[in-house]
Amino acid sequence: MTDLSSVTSSISAGFAKQTANVKQAANTVTSSFSSALNRVETTVGIKPKTGFTSGPTYEANQASTLTGQTRAALNHAVNNTINAAKTVLHIK
């Protein structure tokens, strides 16, 4: 007959190992997702690359993001419209 305590100990050790493996996998997935989300936020322009939220460094970083490029294109269009209106109205 097998000693019941050794079977219980083996089962317990097996569950502990599986639990540790699941926790490690969960931490890896969380870290990977967080890293991917951070890269997406930076690329799209939701979050600055450097931590700056204004000034020349912020503007330089924004120019490389989709949001920054869209903002620059809209600002350019608005400025052109204003300049055209000034020209038509002879305003300097």
Biopython code that builds the backbone (N, CA, C, O; Angstrom):
import numpy as np
from Bio.PDB.StructureBuilder import StructureBuilder

atoms = [
    (1, "MET", "N", (0.814, -1.182, 0.000)),
    (1, "MET", "CA", (0.000, 0.000, 0.000)),
    (1, "MET", "C", (0.867, 1.260, 0.000)),
    (1, "MET", "O", (1.926, 1.302, 0.627)),
    (2, "THR", "N", (0.407, 2.262, -0.700)),
    (2, "THR", "CA", (1.133, 3.523, -0.799)),
    (2, "THR", "C", (0.753, 4.418, 0.369)),
    (2, "THR", "O", (-0.397, 4.457, 0.807)),
    (3, "ASP", "N", (1.730, 5.115, 0.844)),
    (3, "ASP", "CA", (1.474, 6.050, 1.945)),
    (3, "ASP", "C", (0.662, 7.235, 1.413)),
    (3, "ASP", "O", (1.065, 7.878, 0.444)),
    (4, "LEU", "N", (-0.457, 7.516, 2.034)),
    (4, "LEU", "CA", (-1.369, 8.567, 1.589)),
    (4, "LEU", "C", (-0.714, 9.951, 1.643)),
    (4, "LEU", "O", (-1.011, 10.795, 0.797)),
    (5, "SER", "N", (0.158, 10.202, 2.603)),
    (5, "SER", "CA", (0.786, 11.518, 2.725)),
    (5, "SER", "C", (1.722, 11.804, 1.553)),
    (5, "SER", "O", (1.828, 12.955, 1.128)),
    (6, "SER", "N", (2.408, 10.783, 1.016)),
    (6, "SER", "CA", (3.292, 11.028, -0.121)),
    (6, "SER", "C", (2.488, 11.336, -1.384)),
    (6, "SER", "O", (2.918, 12.147, -2.204)),
    (7, "VAL", "N", (1.320, 10.696, -1.550)),
    (7, "VAL", "CA", (0.460, 10.979, -2.697)),
    (7, "VAL", "C", (-0.087, 12.401, -2.585)),
    (7, "VAL", "O", (-0.100, 13.154, -3.559)),
    (8, "THR", "N", (-0.533, 12.750, -1.395)),
    (8, "THR", "CA", (-1.065, 14.094, -1.163)),
    (8, "THR", "C", (0.009, 15.141, -1.395)),
    (8, "THR", "O", (-0.260, 16.197, -1.967)),
    (9, "SER", "N", (1.225, 14.852, -0.952)),
    (9, "SER", "CA", (2.328, 15.781, -1.126)),
    (9, "SER", "C", (2.659, 15.952, -2.608)),
    (9, "SER", "O", (2.906, 17.069, -3.062)),
    (10, "SER", "N", (2.666, 14.864, -3.357)),
    (10, "SER", "CA", (2.948, 14.940, -4.791)),
    (10, "SER", "C", (1.884, 15.736, -5.530)),
    (10, "SER", "O", (2.203, 16.553, -6.395)),
    (11, "ILE", "N", (0.634, 15.504, -5.197)),
    (11, "ILE", "CA", (-0.470, 16.241, -5.827)),
    (11, "ILE", "C", (-0.371, 17.724, -5.491)),
    (11, "ILE", "O", (-0.544, 18.578, -6.361)),
    (12, "SER", "N", (-0.094, 18.021, -4.238)),
    (12, "SER", "CA", (0.033, 19.411, -3.797)),
    (12, "SER", "C", (1.185, 20.106, -4.520)),
    (12, "SER", "O", (1.043, 21.251, -4.950)),
    (13, "ALA", "N", (2.317, 19.430, -4.656)),
    (13, "ALA", "CA", (3.470, 20.004, -5.352)),
    (13, "ALA", "C", (3.137, 20.235, -6.819)),
    (13, "ALA", "O", (3.552, 21.241, -7.395)),
    (14, "GLY", "N", (2.398, 19.321, -7.427)),
    (14, "GLY", "CA", (1.987, 19.475, -8.826)),
    (14, "GLY", "C", (1.098, 20.691, -9.022)),
    (14, "GLY", "O", (1.278, 21.459, -9.967)),
    (15, "PHE", "N", (0.136, 20.859, -8.121)),
    (15, "PHE", "CA", (-0.751, 22.028, -8.205)),
    (15, "PHE", "C", (0.022, 23.326, -7.979)),
    (15, "PHE", "O", (-0.231, 24.325, -8.652)),
    (16, "ALA", "N", (0.952, 23.317, -7.044)),
    (16, "ALA", "CA", (1.749, 24.520, -6.772)),
    (16, "ALA", "C", (2.575, 24.906, -7.997)),
    (16, "ALA", "O", (2.691, 26.085, -8.332)),
    (17, "LYS", "N", (3.149, 23.896, -8.664)),
    (17, "LYS", "CA", (3.944, 24.174, -9.863)),
    (17, "LYS", "C", (3.068, 24.720, -10.980)),
    (17, "LYS", "O", (3.449, 25.672, -11.660)),
    (18, "GLN", "N", (1.898, 24.121, -11.171)),
    (18, "GLN", "CA", (0.984, 24.601, -12.212)),
    (18, "GLN", "C", (0.508, 26.023, -11.905)),
    (18, "GLN", "O", (0.420, 26.854, -12.808)),
    (19, "THR", "N", (0.206, 26.303, -10.653)),
    (19, "THR", "CA", (-0.220, 27.646, -10.250)),
    (19, "THR", "C", (0.881, 28.663, -10.526)),
    (19, "THR", "O", (0.613, 29.750, -11.036)),
    (20, "ALA", "N", (2.123, 28.309, -10.188)),
    (20, "ALA", "CA", (3.252, 29.208, -10.443)),
    (20, "ALA", "C", (3.410, 29.443, -11.945)),
    (20, "ALA", "O", (3.672, 30.567, -12.372)),
    (21, "ASN", "N", (3.252, 28.393, -12.743)),
    (21, "ASN", "CA", (3.368, 28.542, -14.196)),
    (21, "ASN", "C", (2.265, 29.441, -14.751)),
    (21, "ASN", "O", (2.523, 30.263, -15.631)),
    (22, "VAL", "N", (1.048, 29.293, -14.249)),
    (22, "VAL", "CA", (-0.064, 30.132, -14.701)),
    (22, "VAL", "C", (0.180, 31.592, -14.311)),
    (22, "VAL", "O", (-0.066, 32.496, -15.110)),
    (23, "LYS", "N", (0.656, 31.823, -13.098)),
    (23, "LYS", "CA", (0.948, 33.194, -12.658)),
    (23, "LYS", "C", (2.055, 33.821, -13.508)),
    (23, "LYS", "O", (1.978, 34.995, -13.869)),
    (24, "GLN", "N", (3.084, 33.030, -13.824)),
    (24, "GLN", "CA", (4.176, 33.538, -14.655)),
    (24, "GLN", "C", (3.663, 33.863, -16.060)),
    (24, "GLN", "O", (4.031, 34.888, -16.635)),
    (25, "ALA", "N", (2.819, 32.998, -16.608)),
    (25, "ALA", "CA", (2.254, 33.255, -17.940)),
    (25, "ALA", "C", (1.381, 34.508, -17.917)),
    (25, "ALA", "O", (1.430, 35.321, -18.840)),
    (26, "ALA", "N", (0.581, 34.663, -16.858)),
    (26, "ALA", "CA", (-0.280, 35.846, -16.741)),
    (26, "ALA", "C", (0.560, 37.115, -16.655)),
    (26, "ALA", "O", (0.222, 38.123, -17.276)),
    (27, "ASN", "N", (1.640, 37.079, -15.900)),
    (27, "ASN", "CA", (2.521, 38.248, -15.786)),
    (27, "ASN", "C", (3.180, 38.571, -17.127)),
    (27, "ASN", "O", (3.320, 39.739, -17.491)),
    (28, "THR", "N", (3.578, 37.540, -17.852)),
    (28, "THR", "CA", (4.201, 37.741, -19.164)),
    (28, "THR", "C", (3.214, 38.358, -20.136)),
    (28, "THR", "O", (3.556, 39.290, -20.864)),
    (29, "VAL", "N", (1.993, 37.845, -20.153)),
    (29, "VAL", "CA", (0.960, 38.377, -21.044)),
    (29, "VAL", "C", (0.638, 39.825, -20.683)),
    (29, "VAL", "O", (0.510, 40.674, -21.566)),
    (30, "THR", "N", (0.508, 40.102, -19.402)),
    (30, "THR", "CA", (0.215, 41.466, -18.953)),
    (30, "THR", "C", (1.334, 42.419, -19.368)),
    (30, "THR", "O", (1.069, 43.515, -19.863)),
    (31, "SER", "N", (2.568, 42.004, -19.168)),
    (31, "SER", "CA", (3.709, 42.836, -19.537)),
    (31, "SER", "C", (3.762, 43.064, -21.051)),
    (31, "SER", "O", (4.009, 44.180, -21.507)),
    (32, "SER", "N", (3.532, 42.012, -21.817)),
    (32, "SER", "CA", (3.553, 42.132, -23.275)),
    (32, "SER", "C", (2.443, 43.046, -23.772)),
    (32, "SER", "O", (2.666, 43.884, -24.646)),
    (33, "PHE", "N", (1.240, 42.884, -23.212)),
    (33, "PHE", "CA", (0.116, 43.723, -23.611)),
    (33, "PHE", "C", (0.378, 45.176, -23.256)),
    (33, "PHE", "O", (0.106, 46.077, -24.050)),
    (34, "SER", "N", (0.904, 45.398, -22.067)),
    (34, "SER", "CA", (1.205, 46.764, -21.635)),
    (34, "SER", "C", (2.243, 47.406, -22.554)),
    (34, "SER", "O", (2.112, 48.572, -22.927)),
    (35, "SER", "N", (3.252, 46.657, -22.910)),
    (35, "SER", "CA", (4.289, 47.169, -23.803)),
    (35, "SER", "C", (3.710, 47.481, -25.183)),
    (35, "SER", "O", (4.003, 48.528, -25.759)),
    (36, "ALA", "N", (2.891, 46.576, -25.710)),
    (36, "ALA", "CA", (2.284, 46.796, -27.028)),
    (36, "ALA", "C", (1.356, 47.999, -26.997)),
    (36, "ALA", "O", (1.363, 48.809, -27.924)),
    (37, "LEU", "N", (0.557, 48.126, -25.942)),
    (37, "LEU", "CA", (-0.360, 49.263, -25.808)),
    (37, "LEU", "C", (0.421, 50.566, -25.734)),
    (37, "LEU", "O", (0.032, 51.561, -26.347)),
    (38, "ASN", "N", (1.503, 50.567, -25.001)),
    (38, "ASN", "CA", (2.342, 51.761, -24.884)),
    (38, "ASN", "C", (2.889, 52.171, -26.251)),
    (38, "ASN", "O", (2.886, 53.353, -26.598)),
    (39, "ARG", "N", (3.363, 51.180, -27.032)),
    (39, "ARG", "CA", (3.881, 51.485, -28.368)),
    (39, "ARG", "C", (2.790, 52.034, -29.281)),
    (39, "ARG", "O", (3.032, 52.965, -30.050)),
    (40, "VAL", "N", (1.593, 51.464, -29.198)),
    (40, "VAL", "CA", (0.482, 51.941, -30.031)),
    (40, "VAL", "C", (0.102, 53.364, -29.638)),
    (40, "VAL", "O", (-0.098, 54.218, -30.502)),
    (41, "GLU", "N", (0.003, 53.621, -28.334)),
    (41, "GLU", "CA", (-0.349, 54.969, -27.869)),
    (41, "GLU", "C", (0.677, 55.997, -28.330)),
    (41, "GLU", "O", (0.314, 57.105, -28.724)),
    (42, "THR", "N", (1.941, 55.638, -28.283)),
    (42, "THR", "CA", (3.002, 56.552, -28.714)),
    (42, "THR", "C", (2.959, 56.759, -30.221)),
    (42, "THR", "O", (3.107, 57.884, -30.697)),
    (43, "THR", "N", (2.757, 55.677, -30.978)),
    (43, "THR", "CA", (2.733, 55.770, -32.438)),
    (43, "THR", "C", (1.558, 56.588, -32.930)),
    (43, "THR", "O", (1.705, 57.410, -33.835)),
    (44, "VAL", "N", (0.390, 56.370, -32.340)),
    (44, "VAL", "CA", (-0.806, 57.084, -32.766)),
    (44, "VAL", "C", (-0.779, 58.528, -32.294)),
    (44, "VAL", "O", (-1.388, 59.396, -32.920)),
    (45, "GLY", "N", (-0.088, 58.791, -31.208)),
    (45, "GLY", "CA", (0.030, 60.165, -30.726)),
    (45, "GLY", "C", (-0.802, 60.447, -29.503)),
    (45, "GLY", "O", (-0.962, 61.604, -29.115)),
    (46, "ILE", "N", (-1.332, 59.417, -28.888)),
    (46, "ILE", "CA", (-2.116, 59.610, -27.667)),
    (46, "ILE", "C", (-1.189, 59.983, -26.520)),
    (46, "ILE", "O", (-1.568, 60.735, -25.622)),
    (47, "LYS", "N", (0.010, 59.459, -26.558)),
    (47, "LYS", "CA", (0.951, 59.640, -25.467)),
    (47, "LYS", "C", (2.290, 60.118, -26.039)),
    (47, "LYS", "O", (2.749, 59.569, -27.041)),
    (48, "PRO", "N", (2.931, 61.128, -25.427)),
    (48, "PRO", "CA", (4.213, 61.597, -25.946)),
    (48, "PRO", "C", (5.325, 60.573, -25.716)),
    (48, "PRO", "O", (5.274, 59.805, -24.756)),
    (49, "LYS", "N", (6.325, 60.562, -26.591)),
    (49, "LYS", "CA", (7.444, 59.627, -26.480)),
    (49, "LYS", "C", (8.351, 59.967, -25.310)),
    (49, "LYS", "O", (8.911, 59.064, -24.688)),
    (50, "THR", "N", (8.507, 61.235, -24.999)),
    (50, "THR", "CA", (9.519, 61.664, -24.042)),
    (50, "THR", "C", (8.984, 62.049, -22.674)),
    (50, "THR", "O", (9.769, 62.193, -21.737)),
    (51, "GLY", "N", (7.707, 62.217, -22.528)),
    (51, "GLY", "CA", (7.176, 62.704, -21.266)),
    (51, "GLY", "C", (6.923, 64.196, -21.291)),
    (51, "GLY", "O", (6.265, 64.725, -20.396)),
    (52, "PHE", "N", (7.436, 64.890, -22.305)),
    (52, "PHE", "CA", (7.173, 66.317, -22.447)),
    (52, "PHE", "C", (5.735, 66.499, -22.923)),
    (52, "PHE", "O", (5.251, 65.728, -23.752)),
    (53, "THR", "N", (5.057, 67.510, -22.404)),
    (53, "THR", "CA", (3.679, 67.770, -22.817)),
    (53, "THR", "C", (3.525, 69.119, -23.487)),
    (53, "THR", "O", (2.417, 69.503, -23.861)),
    (54, "SER", "N", (4.627, 69.848, -23.643)),
    (54, "SER", "CA", (4.607, 71.107, -24.384)),
    (54, "SER", "C", (6.045, 71.498, -24.703)),
    (54, "SER", "O", (6.998, 70.928, -24.172)),
    (55, "GLY", "N", (6.173, 72.470, -25.572)),
    (55, "GLY", "CA", (7.497, 72.957, -25.912)),
    (55, "GLY", "C", (8.050, 72.317, -27.174)),
    (55, "GLY", "O", (7.381, 71.499, -27.805)),
    (56, "PRO", "N", (9.281, 72.692, -27.547)),
    (56, "PRO", "CA", (9.867, 72.233, -28.809)),
    (56, "PRO", "C", (10.039, 70.715, -28.890)),
    (56, "PRO", "O", (9.814, 70.126, -29.947)),
    (57, "THR", "N", (10.436, 70.078, -27.783)),
    (57, "THR", "CA", (10.621, 68.625, -27.808)),
    (57, "THR", "C", (9.302, 67.921, -28.050)),
    (57, "THR", "O", (9.228, 66.973, -28.832)),
    (58, "TYR", "N", (8.258, 68.388, -27.377)),
    (58, "TYR", "CA", (6.931, 67.810, -27.565)),
    (58, "TYR", "C", (6.474, 67.995, -28.999)),
    (58, "TYR", "O", (5.955, 67.061, -29.611)),
    (59, "GLU", "N", (6.658, 69.182, -29.539)),
    (59, "GLU", "CA", (6.240, 69.462, -30.914)),
    (59, "GLU", "C", (7.007, 68.591, -31.907)),
    (59, "GLU", "O", (6.428, 68.087, -32.869)),
    (60, "ALA", "N", (8.293, 68.416, -31.675)),
    (60, "ALA", "CA", (9.107, 67.591, -32.570)),
    (60, "ALA", "C", (8.632, 66.142, -32.550)),
    (60, "ALA", "O", (8.576, 65.491, -33.594)),
    (61, "ASN", "N", (8.294, 65.639, -31.376)),
    (61, "ASN", "CA", (7.812, 64.262, -31.275)),
    (61, "ASN", "C", (6.415, 64.113, -31.861)),
    (61, "ASN", "O", (6.096, 63.086, -32.458)),
    (62, "GLN", "N", (5.589, 65.127, -31.693)),
    (62, "GLN", "CA", (4.228, 65.071, -32.223)),
    (62, "GLN", "C", (4.231, 65.022, -33.743)),
    (62, "GLN", "O", (3.333, 64.435, -34.347)),
    (63, "ALA", "N", (5.242, 65.637, -34.370)),
    (63, "ALA", "CA", (5.301, 65.677, -35.828)),
    (63, "ALA", "C", (5.424, 64.284, -36.430)),
    (63, "ALA", "O", (5.084, 64.084, -37.596)),
    (64, "SER", "N", (5.909, 63.315, -35.650)),
    (64, "SER", "CA", (6.100, 61.970, -36.183)),
    (64, "SER", "C", (4.913, 61.047, -35.907)),
    (64, "SER", "O", (4.929, 59.890, -36.328)),
    (65, "THR", "N", (3.893, 61.529, -35.215)),
    (65, "THR", "CA", (2.744, 60.680, -34.903)),
    (65, "THR", "C", (1.583, 60.988, -35.837)),
    (65, "THR", "O", (1.536, 62.045, -36.466)),
    (66, "LEU", "N", (0.655, 60.055, -35.914)),
    (66, "LEU", "CA", (-0.526, 60.244, -36.761)),
    (66, "LEU", "C", (-1.333, 61.447, -36.292)),
    (66, "LEU", "O", (-1.788, 62.247, -37.110)),
    (67, "THR", "N", (-1.512, 61.580, -34.989)),
    (67, "THR", "CA", (-2.257, 62.717, -34.453)),
    (67, "THR", "C", (-1.540, 64.021, -34.758)),
    (67, "THR", "O", (-2.172, 65.004, -35.145)),
    (68, "GLY", "N", (-0.225, 64.036, -34.585)),
    (68, "GLY", "CA", (0.556, 65.240, -34.861)),
    (68, "GLY", "C", (0.517, 65.629, -36.331)),
    (68, "GLY", "O", (0.422, 66.809, -36.667)),
    (69, "GLN", "N", (0.592, 64.633, -37.201)),
    (69, "GLN", "CA", (0.536, 64.910, -38.634)),
    (69, "GLN", "C", (-0.838, 65.433, -39.040)),
    (69, "GLN", "O", (-0.948, 66.337, -39.868)),
    (70, "THR", "N", (-1.890, 64.853, -38.445)),
    (70, "THR", "CA", (-3.249, 65.327, -38.733)),
    (70, "THR", "C", (-3.421, 66.756, -38.249)),
    (70, "THR", "O", (-3.975, 67.599, -38.955)),
    (71, "ARG", "N", (-2.941, 67.023, -37.035)),
    (71, "ARG", "CA", (-3.042, 68.367, -36.471)),
    (71, "ARG", "C", (-2.287, 69.371, -37.345)),
    (71, "ARG", "O", (-2.779, 70.470, -37.602)),
    (72, "ALA", "N", (-1.092, 68.989, -37.800)),
    (72, "ALA", "CA", (-0.298, 69.884, -38.644)),
    (72, "ALA", "C", (-1.007, 70.154, -39.969)),
    (72, "ALA", "O", (-1.011, 71.286, -40.452)),
    (73, "ALA", "N", (-1.610, 69.115, -40.559)),
    (73, "ALA", "CA", (-2.322, 69.295, -41.825)),
    (73, "ALA", "C", (-3.524, 70.221, -41.648)),
    (73, "ALA", "O", (-3.776, 71.082, -42.490)),
    (74, "LEU", "N", (-4.265, 70.045, -40.556)),
    (74, "LEU", "CA", (-5.422, 70.915, -40.299)),
    (74, "LEU", "C", (-4.983, 72.352, -40.035)),
    (74, "LEU", "O", (-5.591, 73.299, -40.535)),
    (75, "ASN", "N", (-3.925, 72.503, -39.247)),
    (75, "ASN", "CA", (-3.409, 73.858, -38.980)),
    (75, "ASN", "C", (-2.950, 74.526, -40.268)),
    (75, "ASN", "O", (-3.185, 75.717, -40.470)),
    (76, "HIS", "N", (-2.303, 73.771, -41.132)),
    (76, "HIS", "CA", (-1.844, 74.301, -42.409)),
    (76, "HIS", "C", (-3.039, 74.742, -43.267)),
    (76, "HIS", "O", (-3.009, 75.808, -43.882)),
    (77, "ALA", "N", (-4.084, 73.916, -43.301)),
    (77, "ALA", "CA", (-5.282, 74.252, -44.092)),
    (77, "ALA", "C", (-5.964, 75.498, -43.537)),
    (77, "ALA", "O", (-6.384, 76.372, -44.295)),
    (78, "VAL", "N", (-6.073, 75.575, -42.217)),
    (78, "VAL", "CA", (-6.705, 76.741, -41.589)),
    (78, "VAL", "C", (-5.886, 77.996, -41.866)),
    (78, "VAL", "O", (-6.441, 79.041, -42.205)),
    (79, "ASN", "N", (-4.565, 77.893, -41.721)),
    (79, "ASN", "CA", (-3.702, 79.053, -41.989)),
    (79, "ASN", "C", (-3.811, 79.501, -43.443)),
    (79, "ASN", "O", (-3.854, 80.700, -43.721)),
    (80, "ASN", "N", (-3.856, 78.550, -44.368)),
    (80, "ASN", "CA", (-4.010, 78.909, -45.779)),
    (80, "ASN", "C", (-5.343, 79.604, -46.029)),
    (80, "ASN", "O", (-5.412, 80.560, -46.801)),
    (81, "THR", "N", (-6.404, 79.123, -45.376)),
    (81, "THR", "CA", (-7.719, 79.739, -45.532)),
    (81, "THR", "C", (-7.722, 81.153, -44.986)),
    (81, "THR", "O", (-8.263, 82.064, -45.613)),
    (82, "ILE", "N", (-7.123, 81.341, -43.826)),
    (82, "ILE", "CA", (-7.053, 82.675, -43.219)),
    (82, "ILE", "C", (-6.225, 83.615, -44.091)),
    (82, "ILE", "O", (-6.607, 84.764, -44.311)),
    (83, "ASN", "N", (-5.096, 83.125, -44.583)),
    (83, "ASN", "CA", (-4.249, 83.954, -45.445)),
    (83, "ASN", "C", (-4.968, 84.314, -46.742)),
    (83, "ASN", "O", (-4.834, 85.434, -47.236)),
    (84, "ALA", "N", (-5.725, 83.374, -47.291)),
    (84, "ALA", "CA", (-6.482, 83.666, -48.509)),
    (84, "ALA", "C", (-7.557, 84.716, -48.237)),
    (84, "ALA", "O", (-7.777, 85.613, -49.051)),
    (85, "ALA", "N", (-8.223, 84.600, -47.090)),
    (85, "ALA", "CA", (-9.251, 85.585, -46.728)),
    (85, "ALA", "C", (-8.618, 86.966, -46.532)),
    (85, "ALA", "O", (-9.187, 87.971, -46.959)),
    (86, "LYS", "N", (-7.461, 87.023, -45.897)),
    (86, "LYS", "CA", (-6.769, 88.296, -45.705)),
    (86, "LYS", "C", (-6.392, 88.921, -47.038)),
    (86, "LYS", "O", (-6.503, 90.133, -47.222)),
    (87, "THR", "N", (-5.947, 88.087, -47.960)),
    (87, "THR", "CA", (-5.568, 88.592, -49.275)),
    (87, "THR", "C", (-6.772, 89.159, -50.006)),
    (87, "THR", "O", (-6.689, 90.234, -50.600)),
    (88, "VAL", "N", (-7.890, 88.443, -49.969)),
    (88, "VAL", "CA", (-9.105, 88.891, -50.633)),
    (88, "VAL", "C", (-9.604, 90.198, -50.016)),
    (88, "VAL", "O", (-10.068, 91.089, -50.728)),
    (89, "LEU", "N", (-9.506, 90.307, -48.698)),
    (89, "LEU", "CA", (-9.996, 91.501, -47.996)),
    (89, "LEU", "C", (-8.921, 92.580, -47.882)),
    (89, "LEU", "O", (-9.160, 93.633, -47.291)),
    (90, "HIS", "N", (-7.744, 92.326, -48.441)),
    (90, "HIS", "CA", (-6.628, 93.269, -48.421)),
    (90, "HIS", "C", (-6.231, 93.631, -46.996)),
    (90, "HIS", "O", (-5.994, 94.796, -46.677)),
    (91, "ILE", "N", (-6.164, 92.608, -46.146)),
    (91, "ILE", "CA", (-5.719, 92.796, -44.746)),
    (91, "ILE", "C", (-4.284, 92.280, -44.652)),
    (91, "ILE", "O", (-3.950, 91.207, -45.154)),
    (92, "LYS", "N", (-3.450, 93.083, -43.990)),
    (92, "LYS", "CA", (-2.051, 92.663, -43.834)),
    (92, "LYS", "C", (-1.786, 92.216, -42.443)),
    (92, "LYS", "O", (-0.663, 91.827, -42.123)),
]
sb = StructureBuilder()
sb.init_structure("model")
sb.init_model(0)
sb.init_chain("A")
sb.init_seg("    ")
for serial, (resi, resn, name, xyz) in enumerate(atoms, 1):
    if name == "N":
        sb.init_residue(resn, " ", resi, " ")
    sb.init_atom(name, np.array(xyz, "f"), 0.0, 1.0, " ", f" {name:<3s}", serial, name[0])
structure = sb.get_structure()
